[in-house]
Amino acid sequence: MSKLSSAKKLQVTLVCSTAVSKMFAEFHNPEIAGRSFKWENFPNMCKELSSTWLIISDLITKRHTKKEVEELKELASDYTYKFATSLCEVAGYV
């Protein structure tokens, strides 16, 4: 059972939603995306970056236990993948 508070979960989803949305907009620019970019890879790319976003946003700190860090990373990874996939599906890219 998760020991993360509702507020902490909300913070994680907010950070991840913001970061994915920003990347989704940026990757519409071919100069940023690059020639080899494929939209079907976008959700996994975002998923891989999700824990970095938590660290940058100070949602993972030295105060957290290893278990809490794992829970935060798992929540971010799962949410980010689903949100990025949803954006790509709605846009008709996948």
N, C-alpha and C positions, 0 to 999 in steps of 0.2 A: 504494500500500500504506500502511496506517495505521501511524503511528509512536507511537500512543497505547499506553501500557502496559496490561496486563490489569487492574491495580489501578485505573488512572484510568478505564477503561471501566466497571468495577464501581461506582466512586464516582458516575459519571454516572447509571447506571441506578438506583442506590439513591436518589439525590436526586430523580430524575424519578418513580420509583415512589411515593415518599413524598408528593410534591406532588400527583400525580394522585389518589392514594387519598384524600388530605385533601379535595381539591376535590370528588371524587365524593361523599363523605359530606356535605360542606357543601351541595352543590347539591340535596340531597334536602329541604332546608329552603326552602319557597317564598319566604320573606322574603329569603333570600340570593340565590336563583336569579333572582327577578324574574318578572314576567308573560310577558315575551317569550322566556324561556329555552326552548330545545328541545334534547333530548338528542342529536339528530343533529349538533348544532353543537359538542358537548362535546369530541370529539377534536381538532378544529381549534383550538378555544380553548386547549386545553392545549398543543398544538404551538406556538402563537404565544408562549406564556409560557415555554417550555422554556429558552431562552437566558437569560432573566431569572433563573430558578432557579439556573442555573450560576454566574452572577455573584454572586447573594446568598450562595450556598454557598461562595464563594471557589474555585470550580473553574476559573474563567476569571480570570486576573490579567494584569497588565502584563508578567509574565515570559514569557508564552506568545507564540510567533510567530504571525503572521497565519494561517499554514497550520494550526497547532495549534488555534487558536481556531475556524477553519472546521470542522475535524474534530470538535471537541467539540460545536459547535452542531449539526452534521449528525447526529451520534450521538444527541444529546438529542432533537432534533426527530423523527427516525425512531422511536426507541424510545418516546417519549411518545405519539405518534400511535397506534402499535400497541397500547400498553398501555391507553390510554383507550378505544380502539375495542373491545378485548377486554372491558373492564369493562361497557361499554354493551351489548354483544352478550349476555354472560352474564346480565345483568339483564333482558334482553328489551326494551331501549329502542330498539334499531335493528335 
